[in-house]
């Protein structure tokens, strides 16, 4: 008798629990929103949310794997990995959206009216967004601009390409400032890619010396300055360090040091130019070559029978150098900080 009563109670409990579960299932499956002829239930919303969450996690995993792979592989393959990662993320996003809409139970044919309204919206206000997105895809597959390239826009903005996004491309300047440039502007405007095909470029470093200076000595000093900078590439058949006399200024002979620096140096134009100017100043001081500045000279041809320095001494009543004059020593070694930054591979 007791066992019979216990069995009846268990059956009632099971029935009660089954009724609760049945009720919950009914509540979850009951439509809470109607979209056309389709009812959207809480269950379908949960499934769609789970699909989007899994897609977001997959996108995060792909991004982490891409970053790690770019760090391990060389610079030549890093851009290819970046393009592959971007394409994979776009595919996951579109696939997740399609799966989420299907899980909700919305008939895609019912979205035709919405698609028409969206097309009008794109034509009126979203055309720039769509244009930048399409231009971003073209930039990814075109190969004219890759992640890691150092580019300069027509307005003077310059930096290394850090990322090519769906709306804008991120340029990181040498001061580590991120500049967002719309993809359409990069694709439709004029720009200079200083590191295309990962090849170095020839750089012109202008400088001037006083009139009357021996040009051969100037050339010797400038070539020595170029060789003292560690990121200067060695001479080859088609790439040679040269010194050009380019003009006759108001107070100086105008020269240019024409040199081929390394690729990493090209990506840091400010530090690169500072390094060569520093080395040039050291070399010119070593050989006693004067670097003039704009000035007007009053030349005394004769003063009581004296000329040149003797005439100045006769006019001023002074002789020799001033007591407080300090003569620069060319033999003292100086630290070239800009060159050290590039050699040590410090951040842009």
Secondary structure, 3 states (H helix, E strand, C coil): CHHHHHHHHHHHHHHHHHHHHHHHHHHHHCEEEEECCEEEEHHHHHHHHHHHHHHHHHHHHHHHHHHHHHHHCCHHHHHHHHHHHHHHHHHHHHHHHHHHHHHHCCCHHHHHHHHHHHHHHHHHHHHHHHHHHHHHHHHHHHCCCCCCCEEEECCCCEEEEEEECCCEEEEECCCCCEEEEEHHHHHHCCEEECCHHHCCCEEEEEEEECCCCCHHHHHHHHHHHHHHCCCECCCCCCCCCEEEEEEECCCCEEEEEEEEECHHHHCCHHHHHHHHHHHHHHHHHHCCCCCCCCCCCCCCCCECCECHHHHHHHHHCCCCCCCCCCCCCCCCCCCCHHHHHHHCCCCC
